[in-house]
């Protein structure tokens, strides 16, 4: 079965053609550069950029895969959550292709795409715990099976990826900021600047990152000069603090599962922030103490991408037949 998948929920325009044998015939991710000068994603600009590039990379993907559009068995695209303009561009384009080829259209939840992404390259045992770490979401799911998810932790304000971007912007590093903060932190003293741990005393699995951003903003305002050493130390201290928050929620999640007599053997880290090697190593070290293993998707399926959307489509089609051309795009779509 050949799947044509499209992802346009934020500022990446992506197309992927893959089959049910896990073979990716082509996978193109176009990261929009237009937003860098604004320090964040501008929804209207993102929508226009999707319009300009989507048809071009779709033709390129078909050429790379050496197939015609009529050979595709099913079409799918992200239909939420995300920026409504981008969702409409991607889904309407893909629906039109499905109509023209007289093939089914499957709407995919962007979050579910992330959650199922590590099942493509790992032998997954259900249930497993999943930390979803992106620019728009910070959530913890108990994944019982495909189509059966329990949300046990969520962000009450900023997402972790958003916090990385905002801190990078505050110290003049531009957008996107995650990789830049990680790079700077290698040269800094992670114990040099004390930062707050929001919700530290709470025994639930929810997150809050806005207070850290506010604290950093106040620290920067008190600085006479923002030199490289300060940037290094602040980046390292921030990265350590958010990692400690994740470690704390990891332990609380394991305690929650234990109290419910739920045994898991794997914890998945998914989303763009899961590519941070400092965070990955710290959570992995902690997981070894709890006798669970850490699983992550392939590198090209960590950030927003169409491969995870196509793979989620294939997994859902194993359970039931889906053809929902009239699915309404929803910027706040939940699982």
ABEGO torsion letter per residue (X at the ends): XBBBBBBAABABBBBBBBBAAGBBABBBBBBBAAAAAAGEBBAAAAAAAAAAAAAAAAAAAAAAAGBBAAABABBBBBAOBEBAAAAAAAAAAAAAAAAAAGBBBBBBBAAAAAAAAAAAABBBBOBBBBBBBBAABBBBBBBABBGBBBBABBBABBBAAAAAAAAAAAAGAEOBAAAAAAAAAAABBAAABBBBBBGAABABABBBAAAAAAAAAAAAAABABBBAAAAAAAAAAAAAAAAAAAAAAAAAAAAAAAAAGBBBABBBBBEAAAABAAAAAAAAAAAAAAGBBBBBBBAAAABBBAAAAAAAAAAAAAABBBBBAABBBBAABBX
